[in-house]
Amino acid sequence: MGGISMSAQHESGNGAASIEAREDEFLGNFELLDDTLLQFEYILSFIGDLNAIPEEDRTDDCKVEGCASNAWLILEARNGRLKLSLESDSLIIEGLLGALTWMLDTQPLEDVAAWQPRFLKHPQMKPHLNSDRSHGIASIVKAIQAFCKVESGEEARSGCSPANDATSPIRCRNEGVQLIRETSETKGIS
């Protein structure tokens, strides 16, 4: 893929670049590829950026609703930043989730909550985003942003209830996502 920056595989999750800068880089590289097979390979190259979810943690509580394939999402707030773990049983979805992880992981919660994603509507993404994929990825982005709004204090929690105590994960079955509160046990953990 001559001329394309593959820094995604080397700088994942460092938070140094803004979400918009990463999305610009993703779209800029994508636009350089005029062949759908090369575009597909580029998307798949982001699988290595996933913070995978161990099989034993892929429960119904963190399964994403609205996806045609199976996808799981675990969100954590750590020191005001997003910690994102995603997994899917579909290669193309894993690649897209990897790109999403590369753009959002370790970013400030407020920045993620305010982000206006463009990559889902990009014309060159159409061959790779049928309506089911587009809907599923959009559902994941919506859940991530809702979590970030709650955790950054922009919105009050709704539809979520603590499992047992303040250190237990908060589960939102209707969103199909496992939410983890920032606690003294998770602060400073990366």
C-alpha positions, 0 to 999 in steps of 0.5 A, spaced: 500 500 500 505 504 497 504 512 500 499 510 505 501 511 512 500 504 516 501 508 523 495 505 526 498 499 527 504 502 531 501 508 535 494 505 537 491 508 543 496 513 545 491 519 545 496 523 542 492 525 536 485 528 536 479 523 534 478 528 528 486 527 526 485 520 526 479 520 522 482 524 517 488 520 516 483 514 516 479 517 510 485 520 507 488 513 506 482 510 504 481 515 498 488 513 496 485 506 494 481 506 488 480 498 488 475 495 493 480 489 495 485 494 497 480 498 501 478 491 504 485 490 506 486 497 509 480 496 513 482 489 515 489 492 517 486 495 523 484 488 527 490 489 530 488 495 534 482 492 537 482 491 545 480 484 544 474 481 549 476 474 552 471 469 550 469 468 557 467 475 557 463 475 551 456 475 554 449 477 553 450 483 557 456 486 553 453 483 546 451 489 541 444 489 539 442 491 532 448 488 529 447 482 524 454 479 526 455 478 533 459 484 536 461 485 543 463 492 547 466 493 554 467 501 555 471 503 561 472 510 564 479 511 566 482 518 568 477 521 564 479 517 558 475 512 554 478 505 554 474 501 549 474 493 548 471 490 542 470 484 539 466 481 533 465 474 529 466 478 522 472 480 519 470 486 516 466 488 522 472 487 526 476 491 522 471 497 522 471 496 530 479 496 530 479 503 526 474 505 531 478 503 537 484 506 533 480 513 533 477 513 540 481 509 545 484 513 550 481 519 548 478 524 553 471 522 554 468 529 552 471 529 545 468 522 544 461 525 546 462 531 542 465 527 536 461 527 529 463 521 525 464 522 518 467 515 516 460 512 516 457 516 510 464 517 506 462 515 499 468 510 498 465 506 504 459 504 501 461 498 498 464 495 505 458 498 509 451 495 507 445 497 511 446 492 516 453 493 518 452 501 517 446 500 522 451 496 527 457 500 527 452 506 528 449 503 534 456 502 537 458 509 536 451 511 539 452 507 545 460 509 546 458 516 546 452 515 550 457 512 555 462 518 554 456 523 556 454 519 562 461 518 565 464 525 563 458 528 567 454 531 561 448 527 562 445 523 568 445 516 567 438 513 565 436 505 564 443 503 567 443 500 574 449 498 579 450 491 579 451 491 587 456 496 589 460 502 586 465 498 584 461 493 580 460 494 572 454 497 570 450 493 565 445 496 560 442 490 557 438 495 552 444 498 549 447 491 549 453 494 552 457 493 559 459 499 562 464 500 567 465 505 572 471 509 574 473 507 581 480 507 585 481 500 582 481 502 575 484 509 575 491 509 572 490 503 569 491 502 562 
